[in-house]
Amino acid sequence: MSERPSPPSCCPAPGPHLADPDWALQRVLDHAGPPLDETLPAVDALGRVLREDVVSGQDLPPFDNAAMDGFALRLEGRPAAAGSRFAVAGAQFAGDPVLPHTGPAIEITTGARVPEGYDSVVMVEHTRIEEGGTLVLEHAIAPGQNIRRHGEDIAAGERVLRAGRVLDPAAIGVLAALGVARVRVARRPRIAIVCTGRELVDDPGRPLRPGQIRNSNLPTLRAQAIAAGAEVVHAETVGDEVEPFLAALHRAREAGATILVSTGAVSMGRHDFVPQALARLGARALFHKVRIRPGKPLLFAPLDEGTCLFGLPGNPVSSLVGFRFFVEPLLRRRLGLADERPLRLPLAHEARLKQGFRHHLKARIHLCAQGRLEVEILPGQESFRLAPLLAANAWIVVDPPDRALDAGTLVDVHGPSHLHTAIPHP
């Protein structure tokens, strides 16, 4: 794949009014504020970010137990050959209290506590019972075989989970096994999404009138926010006037949102009123227009009471890029996570990109014929094209040099969200 679509020629060249993307992002992070914590039942903490280390208060397993159904044997540290015989004197089942067994062998079930003095378990499939009840080994067995030792998995006092861990099903299971009932986690940042545009239709069942389009920004950004660890407390669509927009922001703040995200009305058109709305609020944008493609008209303004507003462009991919690379770093800080670090992967093909902008490119990671990971820039990079996102599993972020990017050039690769690492498709 040697040729890629060039950026639209109608876009003006960057000028001094365009903010540097690194500078702009730092202005956003300057207003992140500290993470807020809450304590939740561990079983309800899936996907949450742990805010303190978890240290085991017990051994896991908590006692020596049988790894399978069979017979516990007293071998006294010596192996037993095939054909060895043992009298069976009693049984120990999972969940039973430990009984004072003294015989050479007892029946035992998986998970049952191995009584003191018994140092091996032989699986039932490797035995036979002779007439009269004598156990006969059909395979040799060594001391210690088929016993799960206490603390073999996790020892008391061991740090099992570090602060900053996103709690996945494995972590939830370990917390349950250790008897951890509640955990301290980062509170989900509360976000509101307000889309602008009288042409937008939210109801998917409503027929479109001439000039109308379906609103993809609202469900896309809502899903992206949830995937990024936020709580969406308000979402609505308004027209192209300042008053309804300000009323929507008021409703969003009443719902508890501290991160306000709008789409549309931030460029240079007749109905691009977000800067005017900011003035009405007594706020000032720290930047408006950033040296990125797509998404150049991006706006950011701190408001009072620790609230901030992101004005994203209305084109679907432009708004998604603004959210992924400017809103999500703020979310990450408010979740108490370290700054994101991209993968560095080789480009699968040569690419020519317009200079002067940082490009955010729909991309796909795959395994090459030699079994190595590489990344390709997908066709259809225009900011209105949604279909390429279905094939994408990553974003490439690159400031192109004054020449073509050669195949094999290492580029920064980010996942679909800051909590989801880029992975190759099958």
SEROVEX-54477 format. One record per residue (C-alpha): residue in one letter; x, y, z. Coordinates in steps of 0.1 Angstrom, whole numbers, plus 5000, padded with zeros to 4 digits. Layout:
N
<rest:a	px:X	py:Y	pz:Z>
...
END
This chain:
426
<rest:m	px:5000	py:5000	pz:5000>
<rest:s	px:5022	py:5028	pz:4988>
<rest:e	px:4998	py:5056	pz:4981>
<rest:r	px:4976	py:5072	pz:5007>
<rest:p	px:4950	py:5100	pz:5003>
<rest:s	px:4965	py:5134	pz:5007>
<rest:p	px:4949	py:5159	pz:5031>
<rest:p	px:4924	py:5182	pz:5015>
<rest:s	px:4941	py:5211	pz:4997>
<rest:c	px:4914	py:5235	pz:5008>
<rest:c	px:4926	py:5235	pz:5044>
<rest:p	px:4948	py:5267	pz:5050>
<rest:a	px:4984	py:5263	pz:5059>
<rest:p	px:4991	py:5266	pz:5097>
<rest:g	px:4998	py:5301	pz:5109>
<rest:p	px:5010	py:5316	pz:5141>
<rest:h	px:4975	py:5316	pz:5156>
<rest:l	px:4975	py:5278	pz:5157>
<rest:a	px:4985	py:5264	pz:5191>
<rest:d	px:5012	py:5238	pz:5193>
<rest:p	px:4995	py:5205	pz:5203>
<rest:d	px:5020	py:5197	pz:5231>
<rest:w	px:5015	py:5232	pz:5246>
<rest:a	px:4977	py:5230	pz:5242>
<rest:l	px:4977	py:5196	pz:5260>
<rest:q	px:4998	py:5209	pz:5288>
<rest:r	px:4973	py:5237	pz:5293>
<rest:v	px:4945	py:5211	pz:5296>
<rest:l	px:4965	py:5191	pz:5321>
<rest:d	px:4973	py:5222	pz:5341>
<rest:h	px:4935	py:5222	pz:5349>
<rest:a	px:4931	py:5185	pz:5356>
<rest:g	px:4930	py:5188	pz:5394>
<rest:p	px:4935	py:5159	pz:5418>
<rest:p	px:4917	py:5126	pz:5415>
<rest:l	px:4887	py:5121	pz:5438>
<rest:d	px:4883	py:5088	pz:5455>
<rest:e	px:4854	py:5067	pz:5467>
<rest:t	px:4851	py:5033	pz:5484>
<rest:l	px:4831	py:5005	pz:5466>
<rest:p	px:4822	py:4969	pz:5472>
<rest:a	px:4850	py:4950	pz:5454>
<rest:v	px:4824	py:4930	pz:5434>
<rest:d	px:4812	py:4963	pz:5419>
<rest:a	px:4846	py:4977	pz:5410>
<rest:l	px:4851	py:4962	pz:5376>
<rest:g	px:4868	py:4987	pz:5353>
<rest:r	px:4876	py:5011	pz:5381>
<rest:v	px:4911	py:5024	pz:5389>
<rest:l	px:4925	py:5013	pz:5422>
<rest:r	px:4938	py:5041	pz:5444>
<rest:e	px:4957	py:5022	pz:5470>
<rest:d	px:4978	py:4990	pz:5471>
<rest:v	px:4961	py:4958	pz:5482>
<rest:v	px:4982	py:4937	pz:5506>
<rest:s	px:4971	py:4901	pz:5513>
<rest:g	px:4960	py:4895	pz:5548>
<rest:q	px:4962	py:4857	pz:5544>
<rest:d	px:4978	py:4828	pz:5526>
<rest:l	px:4962	py:4816	pz:5494>
<rest:p	px:4955	py:4787	pz:5495>
<rest:p	px:4948	py:4792	pz:5532>
<rest:f	px:4958	py:4755	pz:5540>
<rest:d	px:4973	py:4725	pz:5523>
<rest:n	px:4946	py:4709	pz:5501>
<rest:a	px:4941	py:4681	pz:5476>
<rest:a	px:4945	py:4691	pz:5440>
<rest:m	px:4922	py:4663	pz:5428>
<rest:d	px:4899	py:4635	pz:5440>
<rest:g	px:4918	py:4605	pz:5452>
<rest:f	px:4935	py:4592	pz:5483>
<rest:a	px:4959	py:4610	pz:5508>
<rest:l	px:4989	py:4589	pz:5517>
<rest:r	px:5014	py:4588	pz:5546>
<rest:l	px:5046	py:4583	pz:5527>
<rest:e	px:5069	py:4597	pz:5554>
<rest:g	px:5091	py:4613	pz:5527>
<rest:r	px:5096	py:4582	pz:5506>
<rest:p	px:5082	py:4574	pz:5471>
<rest:a	px:5058	py:4546	pz:5467>
<rest:a	px:5061	py:4522	pz:5437>
<rest:a	px:5033	py:4509	pz:5416>
<rest:g	px:5017	py:4479	pz:5433>
<rest:s	px:5021	py:4494	pz:5468>
<rest:r	px:4992	py:4486	pz:5491>
<rest:f	px:4976	py:4508	pz:5517>
<rest:a	px:4947	py:4503	pz:5541>
<rest:v	px:4921	py:4530	pz:5537>
<rest:a	px:4910	py:4543	pz:5571>
<rest:g	px:4886	py:4572	pz:5568>
<rest:a	px:4878	py:4601	pz:5545>
<rest:q	px:4882	py:4639	pz:5543>
<rest:f	px:4859	py:4659	pz:5521>
<rest:a	px:4860	py:4696	pz:5510>
<rest:g	px:4844	py:4718	pz:5536>
<rest:d	px:4847	py:4693	pz:5564>
<rest:p	px:4866	py:4701	pz:5596>
<rest:v	px:4899	py:4684	pz:5599>
<rest:l	px:4895	py:4650	pz:5615>
<rest:p	px:4923	py:4632	pz:5635>
<rest:h	px:4932	py:4606	pz:5609>
<rest:t	px:4960	py:4582	pz:5617>
<rest:g	px:4957	py:4555	pz:5590>
<rest:p	px:4981	py:4550	pz:5561>
<rest:a	px:4955	py:4563	pz:5535>
<rest:i	px:4923	py:4582	pz:5535>
<rest:e	px:4898	py:4590	pz:5508>
<rest:i	px:4900	py:4628	pz:5499>
<rest:t	px:4882	py:4651	pz:5475>
<rest:t	px:4895	py:4681	pz:5455>
<rest:g	px:4900	py:4711	pz:5477>
<rest:a	px:4897	py:4692	pz:5510>
<rest:r	px:4923	py:4700	pz:5537>
<rest:v	px:4951	py:4675	pz:5538>
<rest:p	px:4954	py:4663	pz:5574>
<rest:e	px:4987	py:4666	pz:5592>
<rest:g	px:5010	py:4637	pz:5585>
<rest:y	px:4997	py:4630	pz:5550>
<rest:d	px:5022	py:4641	pz:5523>
<rest:s	px:5009	py:4630	pz:5490>
<rest:v	px:4976	py:4626	pz:5471>
<rest:v	px:4972	py:4599	pz:5444>
<rest:m	px:4944	py:4605	pz:5419>
<rest:v	px:4917	py:4580	pz:5420>
<rest:e	px:4923	py:4571	pz:5383>
<rest:h	px:4957	py:4557	pz:5393>
<rest:t	px:4944	py:4533	pz:5419>
<rest:r	px:4922	py:4503	pz:5423>
<rest:i	px:4905	py:4489	pz:5454>
<rest:e	px:4910	py:4452	pz:5460>
<rest:e	px:4884	py:4430	pz:5477>
<rest:g	px:4886	py:4437	pz:5513>
<rest:g	px:4891	py:4475	pz:5508>
<rest:t	px:4929	py:4476	pz:5502>
<rest:l	px:4941	py:4505	pz:5480>
<rest:v	px:4966	py:4494	pz:5453>
<rest:l	px:4987	py:4520	pz:5434>
<rest:e	px:4988	py:4515	pz:5396>
<rest:h	px:5014	py:4542	pz:5392>
<rest:a	px:5044	py:4552	pz:5413>
<rest:i	px:5040	py:4584	pz:5433>
<rest:a	px:5064	py:4608	pz:5450>
<rest:p	px:5060	py:4627	pz:5483>
<rest:g	px:5043	py:4661	pz:5479>
<rest:q	px:5025	py:4651	pz:5447>
<rest:n	px:4991	py:4666	pz:5440>
<rest:i	px:4990	py:4688	pz:5471>
<rest:r	px:4984	py:4726	pz:5468>
<rest:r	px:5005	py:4741	pz:5496>
<rest:h	px:4992	py:4770	pz:5518>
<rest:g	px:5005	py:4803	pz:5505>
<rest:e	px:5018	py:4787	pz:5473>
<rest:d	px:4997	py:4811	pz:5452>
<rest:i	px:4998	py:4843	pz:5474>
<rest:a	px:5015	py:4847	pz:5507>
<rest:a	px:5002	py:4867	pz:5536>
<rest:g	px:5017	py:4902	pz:5535>
<rest:e	px:5023	py:4901	pz:5498>
<rest:r	px:5013	py:4931	pz:5477>
<rest:v	px:4990	py:4917	pz:5451>
<rest:l	px:4976	py:4948	pz:5434>
<rest:r	px:4992	py:4982	pz:5430>
<rest:a	px:4975	py:5015	pz:5431>
<rest:g	px:4967	py:5026	pz:5395>
<rest:r	px:4956	py:4991	pz:5384>
<rest:v	px:4925	py:4990	pz:5363>
<rest:l	px:4904	py:4963	pz:5380>
<rest:d	px:4897	py:4936	pz:5355>
<rest:p	px:4879	py:4902	pz:5361>
<rest:a	px:4912	py:4886	pz:5372>
<rest:a	px:4917	py:4913	pz:5399>
<rest:i	px:4880	py:4910	pz:5410>
<rest:g	px:4885	py:4873	pz:5414>
<rest:v	px:4917	py:4877	pz:5435>
<rest:l	px:4900	py:4903	pz:5458>
<rest:a	px:4872	py:4878	pz:5463>
<rest:a	px:4896	py:4849	pz:5471>
<rest:l	px:4914	py:4871	pz:5497>
<rest:g	px:4882	py:4882	pz:5513>
<rest:v	px:4886	py:4919	pz:5504>
<rest:a	px:4851	py:4933	pz:5507>
<rest:r	px:4857	py:4970	pz:5497>
<rest:v	px:4883	py:4989	pz:5477>
<rest:r	px:4892	py:5025	pz:5473>
<rest:v	px:4890	py:5036	pz:5437>
<rest:a	px:4891	py:5068	pz:5417>
<rest:r	px:4857	py:5083	pz:5412>
<rest:r	px:4846	py:5084	pz:5376>
<rest:p	px:4850	py:5119	pz:5361>
<rest:r	px:4816	py:5133	pz:5354>
<rest:i	px:4812	py:5145	pz:5318>
<rest:a	px:4784	py:5161	pz:5297>
<rest:i	px:4781	py:5161	pz:5259>
<rest:v	px:4763	py:5188	pz:5241>
<rest:c	px:4760	py:5186	pz:5203>
<rest:t	px:4751	py:5216	pz:5183>
<rest:g	px:4735	py:5218	pz:5149>
<rest:r	px:4699	py:5222	pz:5137>
<rest:e	px:4705	py:5196	pz:5110>
<rest:l	px:4711	py:5169	pz:5136>
<rest:v	px:4685	py:5142	pz:5144>
<rest:d	px:4690	py:5121	pz:5175>
<rest:d	px:4660	py:5098	pz:5171>
<rest:p	px:4672	py:5069	pz:5149>
<rest:g	px:4635	py:5060	pz:5141>
<rest:r	px:4626	py:5095	pz:5128>
<rest:p	px:4626	py:5100	pz:5091>
<rest:l	px:4650	py:5126	pz:5079>
<rest:r	px:4638	py:5158	pz:5063>
<rest:p	px:4657	py:5175	pz:5035>
<rest:g	px:4690	py:5188	pz:5048>
<rest:q	px:4690	py:5167	pz:5080>
<rest:i	px:4715	py:5141	pz:5091>
<rest:r	px:4716	py:5116	pz:5119>
<rest:n	px:4737	py:5126	pz:5149>
<rest:s	px:4766	py:5102	pz:5152>
<rest:n	px:4787	py:5124	pz:5175>
<rest:l	px:4765	py:5120	pz:5205>
<rest:p	px:4764	py:5082	pz:5207>
<rest:t	px:4800	py:5080	pz:5196>
<rest:l	px:4814	py:5104	pz:5222>
<rest:r	px:4791	py:5089	pz:5249>
<rest:a	px:4805	py:5055	pz:5242>
<rest:q	px:4841	py:5068	pz:5240>
<rest:a	px:4837	py:5085	pz:5274>
<rest:i	px:4824	py:5054	pz:5291>
<rest:a	px:4852	py:5033	pz:5275>
<rest:a	px:4876	py:5059	pz:5289>
<rest:g	px:4864	py:5056	pz:5324>
<rest:a	px:4841	py:5086	pz:5327>
<rest:e	px:4805	py:5088	pz:5338>
<rest:v	px:4782	py:5106	pz:5313>
<rest:v	px:4757	py:5125	pz:5335>
<rest:h	px:4741	py:5146	pz:5307>
<rest:a	px:4738	py:5145	pz:5269>
<rest:e	px:4717	py:5165	pz:5245>
<rest:t	px:4716	py:5182	pz:5212>
<rest:v	px:4707	py:5219	pz:5206>
<rest:g	px:4704	py:5241	pz:5176>
<rest:d	px:4727	py:5269	pz:5164>
<rest:e	px:4719	py:5297	pz:5189>
<rest:v	px:4737	py:5309	pz:5220>
<rest:e	px:4707	py:5308	pz:5244>
<rest:p	px:4698	py:5271	pz:5240>
<rest:f	px:4735	py:5262	pz:5242>
<rest:l	px:4739	py:5281	pz:5274>
<rest:a	px:4708	py:5265	pz:5288>
<rest:a	px:4722	py:5231	pz:5279>
<rest:l	px:4755	py:5239	pz:5297>
<rest:h	px:4735	py:5249	pz:5328>
<rest:r	px:4716	py:5216	pz:5327>
<rest:a	px:4748	py:5197	pz:5324>
<rest:r	px:4763	py:5215	pz:5354>
<rest:e	px:4732	py:5209	pz:5374>
<rest:a	px:4736	py:5172	pz:5366>
<rest:g	px:4771	py:5173	pz:5382>
<rest:a	px:4793	py:5175	pz:5352>
<rest:t	px:4827	py:5190	pz:5356>
<rest:i	px:4839	py:5183	pz:5321>
<rest:l	px:4817	py:5198	pz:5294>
<rest:v	px:4822	py:5187	pz:5258>
<rest:s	px:4805	py:5204	pz:5229>
<rest:t	px:4806	py:5195	pz:5192>
<rest:g	px:4803	py:5220	pz:5164>
<rest:a	px:4801	py:5258	pz:5164>
<rest:v	px:4838	py:5264	pz:5170>
<rest:s	px:4851	py:5272	pz:5135>
<rest:m	px:4847	py:5304	pz:5115>
<rest:g	px:4812	py:5302	pz:5101>
<rest:r	px:4781	py:5323	pz:5107>
<rest:h	px:4767	py:5299	pz:5133>
<rest:d	px:4800	py:5292	pz:5151>
<rest:f	px:4789	py:5308	pz:5184>
<rest:v	px:4808	py:5289	pz:5212>
<rest:p	px:4834	py:5318	pz:5217>
<rest:q	px:4804	py:5341	pz:5220>
<rest:a	px:4788	py:5318	pz:5246>
<rest:l	px:4821	py:5317	pz:5266>
<rest:a	px:4821	py:5355	pz:5267>
<rest:r	px:4786	py:5354	pz:5281>
<rest:l	px:4798	py:5330	pz:5308>
<rest:g	px:4827	py:5354	pz:5316>
<rest:a	px:4852	py:5327	pz:5305>
<rest:r	px:4881	py:5328	pz:5282>
<rest:a	px:4895	py:5301	pz:5259>
<rest:l	px:4931	py:5292	pz:5266>
<rest:f	px:4934	py:5281	pz:5230>
<rest:h	px:4912	py:5280	pz:5200>
<rest:k	px:4926	py:5261	pz:5170>
<rest:v	px:4955	py:5237	pz:5173>
<rest:r	px:4981	py:5225	pz:5148>
<rest:i	px:4965	py:5191	pz:5143>
<rest:r	px:4946	py:5172	pz:5116>
<rest:p	px:4918	py:5165	pz:5118>
<rest:g	px:4903	py:5187	pz:5145>
<rest:k	px:4921	py:5220	pz:5141>
<rest:p	px:4893	py:5242	pz:5155>
<rest:l	px:4896	py:5226	pz:5190>
<rest:l	px:4888	py:5250	pz:5218>
<rest:f	px:4895	py:5247	pz:5256>
<rest:a	px:4883	py:5270	pz:5283>
<rest:p	px:4884	py:5266	pz:5321>
<rest:l	px:4852	py:5277	pz:5338>
<rest:d	px:4845	py:5284	pz:5375>
<rest:e	px:4842	py:5258	pz:5402>
<rest:g	px:4868	py:5234	pz:5387>
<rest:t	px:4847	py:5229	pz:5355>
<rest:c	px:4861	py:5231	pz:5320>
<rest:l	px:4847	py:5232	pz:5285>
<rest:f	px:4861	py:5215	pz:5254>
<rest:g	px:4847	py:5228	pz:5221>
<rest:l	px:4852	py:5200	pz:5195>
<rest:p	px:4846	py:5204	pz:5158>
<rest:g	px:4815	py:5190	pz:5144>
<rest:n	px:4829	py:5166	pz:5118>
<rest:p	px:4827	py:5131	pz:5133>
<rest:v	px:4863	py:5121	pz:5132>
<rest:s	px:4875	py:5156	pz:5141>
<rest:s	px:4854	py:5154	pz:5173>
<rest:l	px:4866	py:5119	pz:5181>
<rest:v	px:4903	py:5129	pz:5177>
<rest:g	px:4898	py:5159	pz:5199>
<rest:f	px:4882	py:5137	pz:5226>
<rest:r	px:4907	py:5109	pz:5223>
<rest:f	px:4938	py:5131	pz:5224>
<rest:f	px:4928	py:5161	pz:5246>
<rest:v	px:4898	py:5151	pz:5267>
<rest:e	px:4911	py:5116	pz:5276>
<rest:p	px:4944	py:5128	pz:5289>
<rest:l	px:4925	py:5150	pz:5313>
<rest:l	px:4903	py:5120	pz:5323>
<rest:r	px:4934	py:5100	pz:5328>
<rest:r	px:4948	py:5125	pz:5353>
<rest:r	px:4915	py:5126	pz:5371>
<rest:l	px:4916	py:5088	pz:5374>
<rest:g	px:4951	py:5090	pz:5390>
<rest:l	px:4968	py:5073	pz:5362>
<rest:a	px:5003	py:5081	pz:5348>
<rest:d	px:5005	py:5098	pz:5315>
<rest:e	px:4998	py:5075	pz:5285>
<rest:r	px:5028	py:5061	pz:5266>
<rest:p	px:5023	py:5051	pz:5230>
<rest:l	px:5036	py:5020	pz:5213>
<rest:r	px:5064	py:5024	pz:5188>
<rest:l	px:5058	py:5003	pz:5157>
<rest:p	px:5071	py:5001	pz:5122>
<rest:l	px:5050	py:5016	pz:5094>
<rest:a	px:5040	py:4989	pz:5069>
<rest:h	px:5043	py:5012	pz:5038>
<rest:e	px:5056	py:5045	pz:5026>
<rest:a	px:5034	py:5075	pz:5034>
<rest:r	px:5033	py:5111	pz:5023>
<rest:l	px:5016	py:5136	pz:5046>
<rest:k	px:5012	py:5173	pz:5046>
<rest:q	px:5038	py:5192	pz:5067>
<rest:g	px:5029	py:5216	pz:5094>
<rest:f	px:5003	py:5196	pz:5112>
<rest:r	px:5004	py:5168	pz:5137>
<rest:h	px:4984	py:5140	pz:5120>
<rest:h	px:4961	py:5116	pz:5138>
<rest:l	px:4955	py:5087	pz:5115>
<rest:k	px:4931	py:5059	pz:5115>
<rest:a	px:4953	py:5028	pz:5116>
<rest:r	px:4954	py:4991	pz:5118>
<rest:i	px:4980	py:4969	pz:5136>
<rest:h	px:4986	py:4935	pz:5122>
<rest:l	px:5011	py:4907	pz:5121>
<rest:c	px:5033	py:4907	pz:5090>
<rest:a	px:5043	py:4876	pz:5072>
<rest:q	px:5074	py:4873	pz:5094>
<rest:g	px:5053	py:4873	pz:5126>
<rest:r	px:5062	py:4909	pz:5136>
<rest:l	px:5038	py:4937	pz:5145>
<rest:e	px:5035	py:4965	pz:5121>
<rest:v	px:5009	py:4993	pz:5115>
<rest:e	px:4993	py:5006	pz:5084>
<rest:i	px:4975	py:5039	pz:5076>
<rest:l	px:4940	py:5031	pz:5065>
<rest:p	px:4925	py:5047	pz:5034>
<rest:g	px:4897	py:5072	pz:5040>
<rest:q	px:4913	py:5097	pz:5064>
<rest:e	px:4889	py:5125	pz:5057>
<rest:s	px:4872	py:5137	pz:5088>
<rest:f	px:4837	py:5128	pz:5077>
<rest:r	px:4845	py:5091	pz:5070>
<rest:l	px:4832	py:5068	pz:5097>
<rest:a	px:4835	py:5035	pz:5079>
<rest:p	px:4873	py:5032	pz:5082>
<rest:l	px:4869	py:5033	pz:5120>
<rest:l	px:4854	py:4998	pz:5117>
<rest:a	px:4886	py:4985	pz:5103>
<rest:a	px:4909	py:5005	pz:5126>
<rest:n	px:4923	py:4992	pz:5159>
<rest:a	px:4947	py:5020	pz:5166>
<rest:w	px:4956	py:5056	pz:5159>
<rest:i	px:4990	py:5067	pz:5144>
<rest:v	px:5001	py:5101	pz:5157>
<rest:v	px:5029	py:5117	pz:5137>
<rest:d	px:5045	py:5150	pz:5128>
<rest:p	px:5056	py:5143	pz:5093>
<rest:p	px:5091	py:5153	pz:5081>
<rest:d	px:5098	py:5171	pz:5049>
<rest:r	px:5100	py:5139	pz:5030>
<rest:a	px:5080	py:5107	pz:5027>
<rest:l	px:5078	py:5084	pz:5057>
<rest:d	px:5096	py:5052	pz:5046>
<rest:a	px:5082	py:5017	pz:5052>
<rest:g	px:5097	py:5006	pz:5085>
<rest:t	px:5097	py:5040	pz:5100>
<rest:l	px:5088	py:5038	pz:5137>
<rest:v	px:5057	py:5058	pz:5146>
<rest:d	px:5037	py:5064	pz:5177>
<rest:v	px:5007	py:5042	pz:5180>
<rest:h	px:4978	py:5047	pz:5204>
<rest:g	px:4949	py:5024	pz:5213>
<rest:p	px:4912	py:5032	pz:5206>
<rest:s	px:4910	py:5047	pz:5241>
<rest:h	px:4936	py:5054	pz:5268>
<rest:l	px:4924	py:5024	pz:5287>
<rest:h	px:4925	py:5000	pz:5257>
<rest:t	px:4959	py:4991	pz:5242>
<rest:a	px:4961	py:4988	pz:5205>
<rest:i	px:4959	py:4951	pz:5195>
<rest:p	px:4962	py:4934	pz:5161>
<rest:h	px:4931	py:4921	pz:5144>
<rest:p	px:4931	py:4885	pz:5134>
END
